[in-house]
């Protein structure tokens, strides 16, 4: 895990393990038109390329390969995530089980 990149997330209000709600069902009922990714993972592009091809596994303590983990409401969070990408570079967001969701690109 890259502690410097994690600090950028934390300084932007995205603490590791963030929850947008105590109840996923109630959150989705309250915001039915939002794009929400519960238990999302954020990887560098390089790490994601290796992970999606099965080259590394995140099953054991000490192999924390994601930059960040937690709930995202992309409808609300995307602009802040773009600001983070400007600071740390392009990153990939996946579901908890590794399904690709989106890439947030560092805009030059």
Backbone as a ProteinNet text record, in pm:
[ID]
protein_1_A
[PRIMARY]
XXXXXXXXXXXXXXXXXXXXXXXXXXXXXXXXXXXXXXXXXXXXXXXXXXXXXXXXXXXXXXXXXXXXXXXXXXXXXXXXXXXXXXXXXXXXXXXXXXXXXXXXXXXX
[TERTIARY]
84.7	0	89.3	56.7	134.3	80.4	153.2	104.3	94.1	180.3	172.4	44.1	10	-113.8	-235.6	-228.2	-338	-359.8	-252.1	-264	-339.3	-318.4	-389.6	-540	-576.4	-717.4	-772.6	-699.7	-746.6	-760.4	-665.9	-672.6	-790.3	-843.8	-960.5	-1090.9	-1082.4	-1202.8	-1237.4	-1148.6	-1171.4	-1082.3	-1131.4	-1054.1	-1067.1	-958.9	-956.9	-1069.2	-1152.2	-1265.1	-1390.4	-1392.8	-1505.1	-1638.2	-1739.3	-1876.3	-1963	-2043.4	-2134.3	-2263.3	-2289.1	-2411	-2394.8	-2465.6	-2467.8	-2551.7	-2636.6	-2723.3	-2715.4	-2666.5	-2658.7	-2798	-2892.7	-3030	-3092.4	-3081.5	-3141.1	-3074.4	-2943.2	-2872.3	-2921.3	-2932.8	-2979.9	-3124.9	-3205.3	-3344	-3349.1	-3261.2	-3258.7	-3203.7	-3108.2	-3043.4	-3050.6	-3169.6	-3184.9	-3116.8	-3091.3	-3030.3	-2878.7	-2821.8	-2677.6	-2604	-2480.7	-2392.7	-2306.4	-2337.2	-2271.5	-2191.4	-2069.6	-1984.2	-1945.9	-2016.7	-1984	-1859.1	-1772.6	-1649.6	-1561.8	-1554.1	-1471.7	-1323.9	-1244	-1098.9	-1042.3	-937.4	-869.9	-725.2	-682.8	-548.4	-477.8	-344.5	-270.6	-297.4	-276.1	-297.3	-205	-80.7	16.4	-26.2	-68.2	-111.6	-237.4	-330.1	-454.1	-425.2	-333.9	-299.5	-248.8	-166.8	-116.8	-228.9	-310	-417.4	-520.1	-562.9	-667.9	-618	-487.9	-431.3	-389.4	-427	-398.9	-253.4	-175.3	-32.3	-3.9	-93.7	-76.4	-208.3	-200.6	-320.8	-321.5	-438	-454.1	-521.5	-483.1	-550.9	-485.5	-360.9	-286.4	-250.1	-252.9	-210.1	-68.4	-43.9	87.4	94	-11.1	-15.6	-124.7	-140.9	-243.9	-199	-260	-213.7	-295.8	-411.5	-490.6	-440	-465.7	-432.9	-536.7	-661.7	-772.5	-883	-962.5	-1074.1	-1187.2	-1308.8	-1424.2	-1540.1	-1643.9	-1764	-1747	-1794.2	-1794.9	-1934.2	-1977.6	-2096.4	-2042	-2025.1	-1960.2	-2037.2	-2166.4	-2246.5	-2201.3	-2163	-2118.7	-1966.8	-1894.7	-1750.1	-1661.5	-1713.3	-1628.1	-1541.2	-1595.3	-1514.7	-1397.5	-1421.6	-1312.3	-1210.5	-1256.9	-1165.7	-1079.4	-1134.7	-1056.3	-947.6	-977.8	-877.1	-765.7	-802.8	-702.2	-612.2	-672.4	-594.3	-494.1	-527.5	-433.3	-307.8	-324.6	-212.2	-134.6	-203.8	-135	-124.2	-196	-194.4	-320.8	-332.4	-448.6	-463	-588.6	-614.4	-741.4	-754.3	-866.1	-951.8	-1084.1	-1178.7	-1243.9	-1244.7	-1310.4	-1411.6	-1493.4	-1581.2	-1497.5	-1560.4	-1493	-1431	-1496	-1450.1	-1367.5	-1324	-1232	-1294.1	-1426.6	-1490.6	-1457.6	-1408.8	-1372.1	-1494.6	-1479.6	-1587.6	-1552.8	-1440.3	-1403	-1257.1	-1204	-1071	-1085.6	-1018.6	-1014.7	-877.1	-876.2	-750.7	-696.5	-564.1	-495.5	-500.3	-562.7	-571.4	-449.7	-386.6	-263.1	-298.4
-117.1	0	123.6	219.9	342.3	444.8	465.3	552.5	698.5	742.4	880.7	903.9	808.2	820.8	810.1	722.2	709.3	840.5	910.4	1039.4	1140.3	1136.9	1228.1	1199	1071.1	1034.8	1083.3	1055.9	1094	1245	1319.6	1465.8	1520.9	1439	1478.3	1425.1	1364.7	1315.4	1170.7	1098.7	958.1	870.6	840.2	757.7	610.9	535.4	393.7	323.5	247.6	177.4	262.4	374.7	468.6	399.9	437.6	391	512.9	506.2	616.8	604.7	485	461.8	334.2	326.4	203.9	95.7	135.2	40	62.3	-37	-27.2	-12.6	-91.7	-89.9	47.6	105.7	237.3	345.3	335	434	428	307.7	291.5	335.6	315.2	362.6	514.9	574.3	720.7	787.6	721.7	777.5	677.6	649.9	545.2	575.5	701.9	738.7	755.2	729.4	744.8	617	634.6	521.8	498.7	391.7	364	234.5	236.2	117.5	92.9	0	-34.8	-122.3	-100.8	-179.5	-174.5	-57.3	-43.2	-49.6	-79.4	-80.3	13	83.4	173.1	128.3	109.2	61.6	160.4	159.4	227.2	149.3	211	143	22.1	37.5	-71.4	-191	-165.2	-273.1	-338.9	-260.6	-316	-407.8	-369.1	-453.6	-590.1	-592.1	-719.4	-797.4	-730.1	-796	-859.3	-785.4	-838.6	-958.9	-968.7	-1082.9	-1195.3	-1184	-1289.8	-1301	-1195.9	-1202.1	-1181.8	-1111.3	-1092.6	-1120.5	-1158	-1189	-1105.1	-1064.4	-979.5	-1058.2	-1184.4	-1269.4	-1268.6	-1230.2	-1245.5	-1110.6	-1104	-982.9	-948.9	-822.4	-780.9	-764.8	-805.1	-787.3	-688.6	-586	-486.7	-409.3	-438.5	-384.1	-266	-244	-129.7	-2.6	110.6	240.2	271.9	238.6	279.1	175.9	165.9	72.8	140.4	131.3	187.6	210.3	273.3	301	431.2	427.9	547.7	569.7	692.8	733.6	818.1	756.6	825.1	947.7	950.4	1067.4	1188.8	1167.6	1276.4	1291.1	1181.2	1180.1	1202.5	1194.3	1196.2	1321.3	1437.7	1559.6	1558.9	1513.6	1503.3	1399.7	1289.4	1185.9	1238.5	1322.9	1384.5	1474.2	1544.5	1628.9	1543.8	1429.4	1337.3	1285.6	1250.8	1200	1303.6	1430.4	1535	1530.9	1483.9	1480.7	1350.1	1237	1107.5	1032.6	1078.3	1010.2	928.2	873.9	795.5	672.3	638.8	518.7	449.6	323	237.8	205.8	211.7	174.7	43.1	-50.8	-179.5	-204.6	-305.5	-351.9	-429	-470.4	-548.7	-676	-734	-861.3	-845	-721.6	-698.9	-665.2	-650.5	-613	-466.9	-441.6	-306.6	-215.6	-98	0.8	119.6	186.7	301.8	338.4	422.4	478.4	629.7	682.2	827.5	872.5	954.3	991	1123.3	1126.5	1251	1334	1448.3	1534.1	1623.8	1626.9	1706.4	1851.7
0	0	0	-79	-91	8.6	117.5	223.9	180.9	89.8	42.4	-37.5	-122	-199.9	-109.7	-10.2	85.2	159.3	193.7	261.7	176.6	46.3	-42.6	-36.7	-37.9	-24.9	109.2	216.2	349.3	362.6	308.3	313.3	232.6	143	63	123	242.3	310	281.6	213.5	180.5	269.3	389.3	480.8	442	459.6	425	501.2	428.6	488.8	499.4	431.4	435.7	406.4	484	460.4	429.8	324.2	294.3	373.8	427.7	505.4	586.7	696.3	774.6	709.7	614.2	544.6	394.4	324.5	178.3	118.3	167.3	115.2	131.5	250.2	274.1	189.4	172.5	90.5	-53.8	-106.5	-244.7	-259.9	-158.3	-162.4	-159.3	-79.9	-68.3	-193.8	-259.4	-378.9	-494.7	-545.6	-647.1	-781.1	-808.4	-937.2	-928.6	-812.5	-795.7	-835.7	-878	-906.9	-782.7	-711.8	-584.7	-596.6	-545.2	-542.2	-396.6	-333.5	-195.8	-195.2	-97.1	-82	-207	-267.6	-387.9	-351.7	-452.4	-439.6	-544.6	-507.3	-600.8	-613.1	-738.7	-770.9	-862.9	-859.6	-965.3	-1093.8	-1206.5	-1334.7	-1346.9	-1305.8	-1316.7	-1230.6	-1107.9	-1018.8	-1071.9	-1122.6	-1177.4	-1295.7	-1381.5	-1496.2	-1449.7	-1346.2	-1292.8	-1224.7	-1145.9	-1070.2	-1163.5	-1265.5	-1353.9	-1433.9	-1449.8	-1521.3	-1427.2	-1299.3	-1202.9	-1161.5	-1184.2	-1152.7	-1004.1	-934.1	-790.7	-721.7	-597.5	-520.8	-394.2	-351.6	-233.8	-121.9	-104.4	-7.8	129.6	138.9	262.6	322.3	454.6	524.1	479.7	459.2	413.2	262.7	191.7	47	8.3	84.9	53.6	-69.2	-180.3	-307.1	-354.3	-294.1	-337.1	-269.4	-333.6	-274.8	-167.7	-198	-111	-120.9	-14.2	-7.6	68.3	17	86.4	-8.4	44.4	-34.6	-112.6	-236.4	-320.4	-376.6	-375.4	-449.1	-563.4	-678.1	-790.2	-836.5	-812.7	-849.3	-768.9	-645.5	-557.9	-558.8	-563.9	-539.4	-661.1	-780.3	-899.6	-910.1	-881.7	-893.8	-795.6	-671.7	-574.4	-619.3	-677.3	-726	-840	-923.9	-1032.2	-975.4	-867.2	-801.8	-742.4	-686.6	-632.6	-744.8	-858.5	-972.8	-1022	-1013	-1051.8	-965	-841.2	-746.6	-752	-771.5	-761.8	-893.8	-995.3	-1123.9	-1145.7	-1264.4	-1304.7	-1216.7	-1181.3	-1102.8	-1149	-1109.5	-1150.8	-1029.4	-1048	-943	-982.1	-887.5	-910.3	-799.3	-820.4	-714.3	-613.1	-506.1	-402.3	-458.4	-558.6	-614.4	-741.1	-768.3	-878.4	-1012.3	-1018	-1144.4	-1174.5	-1293.2	-1335.3	-1332.4	-1272.6	-1270	-1360.5	-1333.4	-1413.7	-1387.8	-1473	-1455.6	-1437.2	-1337.8	-1317.3	-1364.4	-1467.5	-1531.8	-1480.7	-1473.3	-1442.9	-1569.7	-1559.6	-1677.2	-1680.7	-1793.6	-1809.6	-1826.2
[MASK]
++++++++++++++++++++++++++++++++++++++++++++++++++++++++++++++++++++++++++++++++++++++++++++++++++++++++++++

